[in-house]
């Protein structure tokens, strides 16, 4: 391994911490680490995750799962410490079960709706931000260079994000707090945790990056464990670069396009520019289950033509008791689980992007997959200059066809909760069309448009972030030194149990230890504090799947703190 150093000799802005020395046969992780060292000047250390660490440096941790037991409690503690310290966590070649193990330990619930033992990810990464954004790295690539590129981009996410205008829309503070138990309608775009999954690649020589900003919520209905509906608010933000390979020049007698010779005479040719981008998103069920129960609630833009900029102003309201993951105001980060409830919720956001000389066709609900959310952006092609004496010249194609284009597609899906095990993910297909335009016979004939033979598409699989089925109205309770009570409200799709984590904390008690359904009030009572030292306890609320399957699949921890004096 290149550039290994000891912790005591670290003198670099980026420290890459590996759980163990990678086997020399594993070229993918070797190349990824070497590239990071070369691109960022990072130092690399090997760290024993089983030993307690008090170092709070901003290390990026790569856990080599084939050689590390991530089910070991000491290893999980090390991972959790770094996660809550806002450090990058990357699992290399994890099984789905290992991903669930780590995610459940730090977030209180599974990442997947069902455990599997297969290795389907080359990389799985997490990066928690203070502002409620949770970056997710999902890499399925097998090629070492693609794995390296994905890893480098993920580790540099902090610095690259500020260059994206859309990101600024997501880091604003919540207008309506949920931390203090305000159960009034909230704007999920401001109050809920946002998961960001980035996919990047190159098609037809044109690099692109697609960010998927995902919010979700659960609408409670009854007390059955499979009741209610899950809603998903997804925004697909693209950074699509049409500049590489674009070539406009004055050509002589003939020119070769796609391996074929064409007669020009004398005149302009515009080669290898973007003709269109097409983005298609659909839920492909597991085990060939019918997807007719998926409903597309909203999809924008619907159509764009003849304008220079377009604004998406999304607004959708949901009534009833709503459960969602809290964002930046979700309480103490180190407490597991952060499901919150609200009486009614909405999703409101607005974003504008440039669309000069571009048309957009909303193609949602088309094709073989129900509830497809799809768009095709087509650009103005190079055209003949019809001015006198200029017929051999071409007007440039649309500027956005040869530079950076940043569209935003936004849509809402919903489906019954009992379909979680089959509607686990969605497929996102990105397609690019290339065009070449050449003058013909020195301008005496109309220009010829020749589609590029390097056009193509790429498909990504995106995991749907399921909303919590267990929610509370508060995660932090502060009491004075007097004997008193406060109200905790619990909503659960199914049954729940409640207990004090440490049986020795007999000074705190609860009025109910079990229940079910979407609204139960529990009274938390503390005894009078006679001593001179403050004290605290942890309450644990657990969702129980059902009577036939008593699996505890969601956990929320609640902190109870009692002061030595009065509270204002």
N, C-alpha and C positions, 0 to 999 in steps of 0.2 A: 504494500500500500504506500502511496506517495505522500510525502509531507506530513508524517506523523509527528506530533509533539506531545509533551506532557502538559498537564493543566497548568503547572507552575511556570511554564515558558510561553504561555499563550500571549500573543501580541498581535491580534488581528481583530477586525471588526466582526467577522463571522467565524464562529466556531462550529464545526460539524462533529457531533458526538455519535459514535457508532456503538451499538450494543456489544459487538464483538468483532474480531478480525474476519473480514469476508474471505471465503474460500477462493483461492486463486482461480478455480475453474469457473467462478461466476463472473463472467465478463461484463454482464449488464450493470451490476452495482459497482464494479471496479471502474468502468468507463464513466458512470454517473458521478462518482466521487471525484475522479480525476478531472472531469470537466468543471465541476463546481470549484475545485481548487484553482484551476486555470482561469476561469471566468471571474471569480470573485476574490481570489487571494485568500480563501478560507484556510484555516488550520484544521487538522483532523485529529481527533483523540479517540481512543478506545476506552469505554467506561463500563464498569461493572454495575449493572442496574440493581443488583441485589444488595448493594451497600448503600446505606442512607447518605444522601447528599444534601448539604446545606448551601451549595453554590447556586446563587440565583442569577448567574450570568445568562445572557440571552443565547443559549446554545440551541442549535437545531438538532433534534434527536432522530436518528434513523435506527429503527429496531429491525434487525435482520431475523425475521421470523423463523426461517428454516432452522436456525441454530439458537433461538432464544425461546424460553418457555414463558409466554406472555400470560399464562394462567397463574404464575407464581405471584403471591401477594406482594412480595418485595418489589418485583418488577413493575407490577401495576401501580404501586405507590409512587415509584420513580416517574412513571409516565404521567400520572395524575398531577404530581407536583409541577412538572414542566408545563402541562396543559393549562393549569390555572395561573401559571406565571406568564401566559400569552406567548409561549414558545412553540415553534413548529414541531409537530410529531408526525413522523412518517413510518409506516409499517411496510417493509419490503417483502413481497411475496407472501402475504398473509392468506390464510384460509378465511372463508366467510365466518366461520365460528370464532376465529381469533379476533376478527374485526368486532364482532358482537361482544366478545369478552371484554375487550378494552373499552368500547363505547359504553357498555352497561356500567362498567366500573366508574367512569368519569361523569356520565350523564344520567344514570339511573334507568336506562331502558336500552333495548336492542337497536342497532342501526338497521338491521334487516327485520322483516316481519316474521321470518322463520329461519332457523339455523341450518346451515349446510356446511359440509366439510371440504368442499371443493376449493381449489385455488383459482379464482377468476380475476384477481387483481395483481398486477405487477407492483403497484404502489397504492397505498391508501393513506392519505394525510389529513391532519386536522390542525387548524390554527384559529384559536378563539381570540377575538378582539374585544376591547373594552366597550366599543360602541354597539355591541350586539350582533356584529357580523361574524359568521362562523365559516371560514374557508374550508372547503372540502377538496381533496385531491383524489380523483378516481382515475387511475391509469390502467388500461388493459393491454397496453402495447408489450410486445415481446422483444422488439429490436432495441439493442443497447443505446443507440443514439436517440431514439424516441423517449426511452425511459429517462435518459440523462436530461433531455430538453424539458420534459415535464417536471422533473425534480428541481431543476434550476429555476424555472418559472415560478414554481410554488414557493420556493425559499425566498424569492425576490418579490413576492406578492405585495409586501408592505410598501416598497418603493415604487412599484409600477402602478398600483391602484390609484395613486393621487393624480396620475396623468389621464384618468378616464373620467370624462364629465359626468357620466351617469352615476359613478360612485359617490359623487358629492351629494346626490339626491338621497342616498341611503344612510348617510351618517348624521343627519340632522337629529336633534334631540326629540324625544317623544313629547307631544303636546299634552297628552293625557296620561298621567302616571298610573301604574298599576301596583307599584310597590307598596303604597300606603292603603291598599284595600279598596281603591276606587273601582266599583264594579259597573260604572257607566260605560256606554259604548266606546270602544277604542278603535283607533285606526291601526290595523295590523301592519301597514307599511311603516309605521313609526314605533309601535310598541312591541311587535313580535320579533323573535330571533329570525334572522335572514341567513339562509344557507347559500353559499356561492360556490358553484362547481364550474371550473374552467376547462374547456377543451380547446386545444390549439393544434394546428397542423399546417400543411401546405398542399394546395391543389393547383395543378396546372402552373406550378411555379409561383403561385400567389399565396403568401402567408396569411393566415387568418387566426383569430381568437374569438371564441364564443363563450360568454359568461352567462350562466343560468342562475338568476336570483330567485330563490324559492321560499315562499312563505306558505304555511299550512294552518288549518284550524279544524276542529271537530265540532259538529253541531249535535248536541245531546238529544236523544229521543228514548224515553223509557229507561229501564234498568237492566235490560238484557246486555250481555257482554258484547254482542255483535250488532247492537242497534245504532241508530244515528247515521250521519254522513260525514265523509272527509272531503274537505275543500282544499284545492291547491292553486295558489296565485303564483304564476311563473312569468318572469320577464327575461327574455333572451336578448342580450346586448352583444352586438358584433363589432369587432374591429377588423375590417376586411381591407386588405392592402392590394390594390390593383396595379401599383406602380412597377414592381419588378418585371422585367421582360418586355415592357411596353416600348415600342420603337416606331417612331414616325420619321420618315426620311424621303428624300427625292430619289426615285429609282430610275434605272436605265431601261434598256429594252425589255428584259424579262426579269421575273423574280420567282423564287421558289417558296411556295407556301404549302405546308403539310406534305412535303415531298413531291409536289406537283409544280411544274413550270407554267407560269402565266405570263401573257404578253401585256406589257404596260405601255411601251413606247417611251414616253418621258412623262413623269408625273409623281405625285405624292403616293405613299403607301402608309397605312396605319396598321401596325401589326401587334397581335397579342394583347389586346385590351379586353376588359371584362364586358361581356354582352348582358349577362344577368347573373344574379344570385338567387338561389331558391332554398328556403328553409322549411322543412316539414317535420312536424312533431306528432307522435301518436303513441298511445299506450298499447303495448303488445302483451297480451295476457300470458300467464304461465299455463302449461298443460292444455293449450288450445281451448281455454274457456272463452265463451262468448263475451265480447266487450261491449255489448249493447247497453249495459247499465252505466257506462261512462257518459257523462253529459258535459258538453262544452257550453259553458255559461256565457262566455265573453271572449272576443278575439279582436285585436286591433293591431295595426291599421286594417281597415276594410278595403280602401281604395285610395290611391294617390295619383294625381295627374295634373300637370300644369302649375304646380306650386314649387317654391324654392325651399320651404321648410315645412315640417309637419309636426304637430304637437299631439301626443297621446295623453289624454286626461282620463284616467281610469277611475271609476267610482262604482262600488258595489256594496250593498248593505245586506247583512244577514241578521235575522231575528232569532230569538231564543237564547238558551244558555250555550255559550261558546267557550271552547277550550283551546288554548294555544301555548306555545313555548314563549316565555318572556324573553325580551331582548336585553338592552343595556340596563333597564330598571327591574331586572328579574331577581334581585336580591343577592345575597352573598354567593359568589361564584363557587366556593368550595363545597356548598351544600348540593347534594345530588338531586337531580330532577328539578325542573322549573316550569311545570305546567300551571297555567293561570286560567281562571275563569272570568268571563265577562257576560253581562246581560246585554246581548246584542254586540255586533262588531261590524266593521266596514273595512274596505280597502280603497285608499285614495292615493294616487300619485300622478305626477305630471312630468313629461320630459319632451323636449323638442330636438329634432335632428334634421340635418340638411338633406334635401332630396331634389336639388336642381337638376333638370334634364333627366329625371327618373320617374318611371311609373311603377306603381305597386298594385298587384292583384292579390286580394285576399282569397286564398284557395282553401280555406277551412271547410271541413265537412265533406271534402272531395276524396275520392280514392276508395281503396278497399277497407281502410280502417275507420271505424266510427269515431266521431269526436276528434278528427284530425285538425290540428292547428297549423296552417301552412301559409306561406307568403312567397311571391316571386317579384323581385325587384329587377326591372329591365331598364337599361340605360340608352340614351340617345347615341346612335352610331355615328361614325365619321361620315360626313356628307360632302358632296361635290360643291365647290365654290362656283356659283353661277354668274359671278361678275364677269364683265367683258375682259377677256385676256387672262382669266384666272381658272379656266375650266380644268386645267391640269392639277390644280391644287385641291386639297381636302380641308374642310373645316374639322377641327379637333373633335374627337368623341367627347361625351360628357366628362367633365372634370372628375367626377366621382368614379368613373370607370377606369381611371388611370391614377388614382390616389387613394386615400383612406376614406372608406365609407363606414359610418357607424349607425346602423339602424337599431331600432328597438321594437321587438315584437312582444306582445303581452297577451296572456290568455288565462282563463280560469277553468279548471276541471273540477268535477265532483263525482263521487260514486259512493255506494253504500259501504259502511264499515266492514261488513262481512266479506267484502271482496279484497281485503288487504293482502291476503296470501296469494292472490292471483294477479292483481294489478300492482306489482311491486315497483315497476320502473317504466320509463318511457324511452322510445327510440327517437333520436334527433338526427335527421339526414340533412347534410349541407351539400349543396350542388352549385357548381360554377360553370358558366358557359363562356367560352372565349371566342372573340370575333377578330377577323382580319379584313380590312377594307383596302382595295387597291384601285388606282386609276386605270382606265382602259383606253388603249389606242390614243394616248396623248390627250385625253379628255374629250374625244369625239364620241365616246360611248359613256353611258352611265357607269359609275363605279361598281365594282363587284364585291359583294360581301361573302366571305368564305369562313364558315365556322371552323374554329380550331379543333384539331384532333386530340388536343390535350385536355379537353373538358372532362369533368368527372364528378364523382360524389364521394362522400365519406359519412359513415354512420357511427354515432356515439350512443352508448347506453347510459342513461342517467337514472340514478336511484331516486325514487320519490321519498321525500322526508315525511314520514307519517306523523300527524299531530298527536299529542298526548291524549290518552283516554282517561287519565287521572289528573285532576286539577284542583288547586286551592286558591283562596283569595289573597293569602299572605304567606310569606315564608319566614318572616322575622317578627317576633313579638317581644316588646320591651315592657317590663313591669317595674313598678316602684317597690319599695321594701314592705309595703302593706299586703295583707291578704286580699287578693282581687281576682277577677276573671275577665277574659276577653274571648271573642267569638272567632272561631275558625270555620270557614265554609268549605265543604268538600263536594266536588262533582266527579262522578265516576260512571263510565259506561260499563256497568257490571258491579261487582262487589269490592269493597275496600276494607282494610283493617288498619288500626291505629294503635301504636304503642310507644312508650318512652324507651329510647334506645338503651339507656343504662338503668337497670333495675334499682340501682342504689339512689337514683334521683327521685326519692319519694316525696320531695317538696313540691313537685308539679304533678297534676292529675288531669284527666280528661273525662268528659261526661259520657262519651260514646267510644267504644273500641272497635266497632264494626258497623257497616251500613252498606247501602247501595243506592244507585240512582243519581240524578243530576243535581240535587240540592239537599245537603244535610248540614245543619249547624251543630257544631261541637263546641262546648265551653271548656276553655283551658283555664285552670285555676292554680294559683301558686299560694303557698303558705307564707305567713309573715316571716321576713328575714330578720333574725335576731343578731346575727354575727356582723362583723365589720368588713367582710369581703363579699364582693359581688359573686354571683353564680350563674351558670348557664346549663341548659340541657338540650338534647336533640330529640324531637318527635319524629317518628317514621310512619308515613302513610304509604300503604302498599296496595296495589290493585291485584286482585285475584281473578284469574282468567274466567273460570266458571267452576261449578260444583264437580263436574266430571273431570276437569283438568285444573287442579288447584295451584297451577304454576303462578308464581308472583312475577309478573312481567313489567311492572312499572313501580318506581320508588320515588317518593318526594320526602326530603328531609326538611324539617322546620326547626329553626333555632328559637329557644325561649331564653331570654336574658332577664335577670332580676338585679336591679340596682340597689345600692345601699341607702339611697335617699329617695326623695320625691322626684317626679318627672313633670316637667312643664307641659 
